[in-house]
Amino acid sequence: MESFTGNRLPPDEVVVAALRAGDETMFAALLDTWSRGMLWLARSHVSTNDSAEEVVQDTWLAVIRGIDGFEGRSSVKTWVYRILVNTARKRGVRENRTVPWSSAFSPKEKPAVDRSCFQGADDPFPGQWKNIPAAWPTPEGEVLAAEVRDQIAAALAELPARQRAVITLRDVEGCTSEEVCEILDVSAANQRVLLHRARVAVRGRLEEYFETVRRSA
């Protein structure tokens, strides 16, 4: 039986056929590839790590039970993550910890960035970012030191739930903006702002960390 490693999965039609056939190797490959990101995303909606783990387990059970009804209207990954989000939200409601997505732009929330980060009225594209935030390093990219990884994990854990969900999907799981909007049921504009806020927060923590390292050197 063929094995799959890392993020290299076969096309969706192969994945679906294998799951419908009860292929344990394929199922294990999906677990290895997606479960960590799923856990992060679930944690955005529930109160404890244990609850998040149960959400992921329930999601995989739902995937196994529902794979025969998968119609291919979205990618398999988007379908799985939608199941996860719906499962996590329901559990979050029971825990009285869910924050409505509509509150993403509550007046109580701090502004994302200074207005100087946007192009002005006389610029070619008024209102657009002056500098588009860089994409997060991929697993195949530069290997981060253990301390830096710890800083990133800590920064992600401190983000508001909505921001953590978006940055997890975009920069950890590699989902497209369209996939994130479908999974989380948010508008493209909301997705962009939440992602930018999350990246700014994580980048800020890393800058503080590297400045501390530089001073102590």
N, C-alpha and C positions, 0 to 999 in steps of 0.2 A: 504493500500500500504506500502510495506517495506521501511524503511528509512535507509540511509547510513550516517555514521559520520566519521569525520577525514579523514585518508587516506585509510580506509578500504572499498575498492570497490570490487564488484563481478568480476568474470572472464570476459574476453573480450567478449565472445560470449553472455553473459547475458547483458552486457552494450550495445552492438550493437543491439541486439534484442529489448531492451527497447527503445533505441533512435529511431529505425525505427518505433516503435509503438507509438511514440510521448509521451513517459512516462516523465512527467514533474518532477517527483521525482528524476529520474535518472539524468536528465539534471541538476537539481539543485545540486545534489551531485557532479557532475563533476565540476560545476562552483565553488563550495565551496572548492574542493580539489585542483584544478589546476590553477584557475584564478590568484592567487597572484604570483605564479611562472611565469606564462605566461606574466604578466605585467612587471616583472623584465626583462624577456628575450626580450620582445618587446622594452623596454626602451634602450636596448643595440644598437638598430638600428635606432631609431628615436630621434628627437630633444627635445621633451617635454613629460611630463607625460600625457597630454591630448591626444597627438598623440598615445602614447602607449595604452591608454585606448580604443581608437578607433580601433587600430589594434586588440586588444583582442576581441572587439565586432564583428568586421568583421570576425575574425577567427571562432567564435562560429556560426555566420550565415552561413559561408562556411561549417562548420561541419554538421549543420542541413540539408543544401541543398545537401551535398555530401555523407551522411551516407549510402544511398542505394547503392552507388557505391563502398563502402569500401570492399576490397577484402581480407583483413586479411593477407597481405604479411608482415606486421609489427604489433606491438601492437597498440591498439587504441591510447594510449598516444603518441607514437612516431608519428603516423599519424597526430594527432591533432597539435603536436608541429612543425611538418614539415610545415603544413599549416600556422601556426603562423609565423615561420621564413620567409617563402616566402612572406607572406603579409607584414611583417615588413620591409623586404629588399626593396620591391617595393616602399613602402612609404618613406623609407629612401633615396632612389635614388631621389625621387621627392623633397626631402628636401635638397639634396646635402650634406647629412651627412654620407653616407655609406662609410665605410673603407673596401676595399677588404680583404677577409680572407687570401689571399696569402701574405699580408703584415704583417702577424703575427710575422714574424721573421725578420723584417726590421732592418738594421744596426743601425737605430736611437733608437731602443728599447733597454732598459737596459738589461744586462744579467740576466737570471732568478735567479741563485744562484751561490755562489762561487764554484769553481771546487772541493774544499775539501769535498763537499757534495756527491761526486760520488766516487765509488770504483776505486782504481788505477789498474795499469796493473798487479800487483802482487796479487791482491785480487781475491777471488773465481769467482766474476762476474764483470769483468772490465766494467766500464762505467755505471753500474747500480747505483741506489740510495743506499747510505749507510743506510739510515733510510727512509722507506716509510712514506709519510705524513699521519697522522692519519685522519680517516674519521670525517666529521663534525658531531656534536651532532644531533641526530634525534629528531623529535617533541616529541617522547615518552621518551626521555632521560631527563637529568637534565634541570630544568627550569632556564633560564638565567634571571638575574636581568634586570630591564628596562634599566638601563644605559648601560649595556653590549650589550643588543640588539640594542640600539641606535648606539653604537660604530661599531657593525657589519654592520648595515645598511649603516652607513656613509662610512665604508671601501669598501663595495660593490659598492656604488654609485661612488666612486673615481677610481675604476678599469677601465682599458681600456675595450672597448666594448667586445672584443673577450674573455678576461679573465672573465668578469662578466657573459657572456652567459654560459660559461663552468661551472663555479662554481655554478651558479644558478641551472643548470640542474643536476649536480652531487650531490651537497651537500645540496641544498634546496629542490629540487624535487625528489631526490633519483634515478635518471636515472642511468643506467649502462653506462660504457664507450662505449660499442657498440652502445647503443641508442643515446648517445651524438654525436658520429661520424656520425650516420645516419641523425640525426636531423639537425646538423650544416654543414654536408658535409665536414668534416675535417678528416685527417688521425689519426690513433691511436697515433702516435708519437706526432703530434701537440696537440691533446687533452690532453695528459699526461703533456706536458710542460706548456700549458696554465693553466691547473688546478693547477699545482704545483706553478706557479708564483702567481696565484690568492690566493692560500692558504697562501703562504709566506707573501703576502701583508696584508691580513686580520689578520693573526697571529701576524705580526709585530705591527699593530695598537693596537691589544689587549694587547700585552706585554707592549707597551708604556703606555696604559691606566692603567694597573694594577700596573706598577711601580710608576706612578703618585699617585695612590690611596695609595700605600704602604708608599710613602714618606710623604704624608699628614696625615697619620694616627697617 
